[in-house]
Amino acid sequence: MDIRYVADPVRYPRMTTAEIRENMLVESLFQPGRLEMVYCDVDRAIVGSVVPTDKPLELSGVEQLRCDYFCQRRELGVLNLGEPGVVTVDGTDYELDTLDCLYIGMGSKAISFSSKDGKQPAVFYLISFPAHQAFPTTKASRKDSQPVHLGSREQANERTIYKYIHPDGIKSCQLCLGFTELEPGCVWNTMPP
């Protein structure tokens, strides 16, 4: 796991563009056949990706988190940006089509990711924060999301955010997860917590 420390207010104004990119830009995600994670000291957030190809990939304990299993003290949001795949949580399979979401609550021990077809893999985006309460593992499809239309063409910020994990949707401790569609099939990202 890559560990990042945010620049302090004294150091940040003195940083060059190259130093800012090195400190903040995440370019290691979405590698075929790999599980990648980046930890940020701000709110102890973890972003990651899993692109399973020929075999399932397991999310296990991480040495830096001092845990026996990943969700021992954390919760996890998963958004499938790729082709159909399966997330297995403590022996239960959750099939995720494109733009389906899965919330995995604190206390979930065995988590693995696989693609229905390794040649056209699932592309799982991960977001995780520490948790203080266990909520049940919950799946949502795009039709279950809550669309919110924002901005305007005149201001060049017209967009729709499709929300899954939020106070009126799937319950969590700190996660908010959704995607923004600027033009159909164009840009995806998560909402800030």
C-alpha positions as CSV (number, residue, x, y, z in Angstrom):
1,M,0.0,0.0,0.0
2,D,1.3,3.4,-1.0
3,I,1.2,5.9,2.0
4,R,0.8,9.6,1.3
5,Y,1.2,12.4,3.8
6,V,-0.5,15.7,2.9
7,A,1.8,18.7,2.7
8,D,1.6,21.0,5.7
9,P,0.6,24.7,5.2
10,V,4.2,25.9,5.5
11,R,5.7,23.4,2.9
12,Y,2.8,23.5,0.4
13,P,3.3,27.1,-0.9
14,R,7.0,26.3,-1.5
15,M,6.4,23.1,-3.5
16,T,7.0,23.0,-7.3
17,T,4.4,21.6,-9.6
18,A,6.4,18.3,-9.8
19,E,6.5,18.0,-6.0
20,I,2.7,18.7,-5.8
21,R,2.1,16.0,-8.5
22,E,4.4,13.5,-6.7
23,N,2.6,14.2,-3.4
24,M,-1.0,14.2,-4.5
25,L,-1.5,12.6,-7.9
26,V,-2.5,8.9,-7.8
27,E,-1.5,7.2,-11.0
28,S,-1.1,3.6,-9.8
29,L,-4.8,2.5,-9.8
30,F,-6.6,0.2,-12.3
31,Q,-3.7,-2.1,-13.2
32,P,-4.9,-5.4,-14.8
33,G,-4.5,-8.4,-12.4
34,R,-3.7,-6.2,-9.4
35,L,-5.2,-4.8,-6.2
36,E,-3.8,-1.3,-5.5
37,M,-4.4,1.0,-2.5
38,V,-3.3,4.4,-1.5
39,Y,-3.5,5.6,2.1
40,C,-3.8,9.3,2.9
41,D,-3.2,10.6,6.4
42,V,-6.2,13.0,6.0
43,D,-9.1,11.2,7.8
44,R,-7.1,8.0,7.3
45,A,-8.8,7.5,3.9
46,I,-7.8,4.7,1.5
47,V,-8.6,4.8,-2.2
48,G,-7.9,1.7,-4.3
49,S,-8.8,-0.4,-7.2
50,V,-9.1,-4.1,-8.1
51,V,-9.0,-5.3,-11.7
52,P,-9.2,-9.2,-11.5
53,T,-8.3,-11.0,-14.7
54,D,-7.4,-14.7,-14.5
55,K,-8.0,-15.3,-10.8
56,P,-9.8,-13.8,-7.8
57,L,-7.9,-11.2,-5.8
58,E,-8.2,-11.1,-2.1
59,L,-8.3,-8.1,0.2
60,S,-6.6,-9.1,3.4
61,G,-5.1,-7.5,6.4
62,V,-2.6,-4.7,5.7
63,E,0.5,-4.5,7.8
64,Q,0.4,-0.7,7.9
65,L,-3.1,-0.7,9.4
66,R,-2.1,-3.2,12.2
67,C,-5.2,-5.4,11.5
68,D,-5.9,-9.1,11.1
69,Y,-8.3,-8.3,8.2
70,F,-9.0,-5.2,6.2
71,C,-12.5,-4.3,7.6
72,Q,-11.6,-5.1,11.2
73,R,-12.0,-1.4,12.0
74,R,-12.9,0.0,8.6
75,E,-15.8,0.1,6.2
76,L,-15.4,-0.2,2.4
77,G,-17.3,1.1,-0.6
78,V,-17.0,-0.6,-4.0
79,L,-18.1,0.8,-7.4
80,N,-17.8,-1.4,-10.5
81,L,-16.6,0.8,-13.4
82,G,-15.9,-2.1,-15.7
83,E,-17.6,-5.3,-16.9
84,P,-19.6,-7.7,-14.7
85,G,-17.8,-9.1,-11.7
86,V,-18.3,-10.7,-8.3
87,V,-17.4,-9.5,-4.8
88,T,-17.4,-12.3,-2.2
89,V,-17.9,-11.1,1.4
90,D,-17.6,-13.8,4.1
91,G,-18.8,-16.5,1.7
92,T,-21.7,-14.6,0.1
93,D,-21.3,-13.6,-3.6
94,Y,-22.5,-10.2,-4.7
95,E,-22.7,-9.9,-8.5
96,L,-21.9,-6.4,-9.6
97,D,-22.8,-5.2,-13.1
98,T,-21.4,-1.9,-14.5
99,L,-22.0,1.0,-12.1
100,D,-23.3,-1.3,-9.3
101,C,-22.2,-0.4,-5.8
102,L,-21.5,-2.5,-2.8
103,Y,-21.1,-1.3,0.8
104,I,-19.1,-3.6,3.0
105,G,-19.4,-3.0,6.7
106,M,-16.9,-3.1,9.6
107,G,-16.3,-6.7,10.8
108,S,-16.4,-8.3,7.4
109,K,-13.4,-10.7,7.3
110,A,-13.0,-12.5,3.9
111,I,-13.3,-10.2,0.9
112,S,-12.3,-11.2,-2.6
113,F,-12.9,-9.8,-6.1
114,S,-13.3,-11.7,-9.4
115,S,-14.4,-11.0,-13.0
116,K,-17.1,-12.9,-14.9
117,D,-14.7,-12.8,-17.9
118,G,-11.0,-12.2,-17.2
119,K,-10.5,-10.9,-20.8
120,Q,-13.1,-8.2,-20.2
121,P,-12.5,-7.6,-16.5
122,A,-14.5,-5.9,-13.8
123,V,-12.9,-2.7,-12.7
124,F,-13.6,-2.1,-9.0
125,Y,-13.0,1.3,-7.4
126,L,-12.5,1.2,-3.6
127,I,-13.0,3.8,-0.9
128,S,-12.5,3.1,2.8
129,F,-12.5,5.0,6.1
130,P,-12.3,4.0,9.7
131,A,-15.7,2.9,11.2
132,H,-17.1,3.1,14.7
133,Q,-20.3,1.0,14.0
134,A,-21.1,-2.1,11.9
135,F,-23.7,-1.7,9.1
136,P,-24.8,-4.6,6.9
137,T,-23.2,-5.3,3.6
138,T,-25.6,-3.8,1.0
139,K,-25.7,-3.9,-2.8
140,A,-27.2,-1.2,-5.0
141,S,-27.6,-1.0,-8.7
142,R,-27.6,2.2,-10.8
143,K,-31.5,2.2,-10.8
144,D,-31.2,2.3,-6.9
145,S,-29.0,5.4,-7.0
146,Q,-30.4,8.9,-6.2
147,P,-29.7,11.2,-9.1
148,V,-29.1,14.9,-8.2
149,H,-28.9,17.4,-11.0
150,L,-26.5,20.3,-10.4
151,G,-25.0,23.3,-12.2
152,S,-26.0,24.9,-15.5
153,R,-24.7,25.0,-19.1
154,E,-24.3,28.8,-18.7
155,Q,-21.8,28.2,-15.8
156,A,-20.2,25.2,-17.6
157,N,-20.7,23.0,-14.6
158,E,-23.9,21.1,-15.5
159,R,-23.8,17.5,-14.2
160,T,-25.7,14.7,-12.5
161,I,-24.4,13.0,-9.4
162,Y,-25.8,9.5,-8.9
163,K,-25.5,8.8,-5.1
164,Y,-25.4,5.3,-3.5
165,I,-23.9,5.6,-0.1
166,H,-25.2,8.7,1.6
167,P,-27.3,9.7,4.6
168,D,-30.6,8.9,2.8
169,G,-29.3,5.9,0.9
170,I,-27.0,3.0,2.0
171,K,-26.1,3.7,5.6
172,S,-22.4,4.0,6.7
173,C,-20.2,5.7,9.3
174,Q,-18.2,8.1,7.1
175,L,-18.5,7.0,3.5
176,C,-20.2,8.8,0.6
177,L,-20.0,7.1,-2.7
178,G,-21.5,7.9,-6.1
179,F,-20.4,8.9,-9.6
180,T,-20.7,12.0,-11.8
181,E,-21.7,11.6,-15.4
182,L,-20.7,14.8,-17.3
183,E,-21.5,13.2,-20.6
184,P,-22.8,9.6,-20.9
185,G,-19.8,7.2,-20.4
186,C,-17.4,10.1,-20.0
187,V,-16.2,10.9,-16.5
188,W,-16.5,9.0,-13.2
189,N,-15.6,10.0,-9.7
190,T,-16.7,9.8,-6.1
191,M,-18.3,12.3,-4.0
192,P,-16.2,13.6,-1.1
193,P,-17.1,12.3,2.4
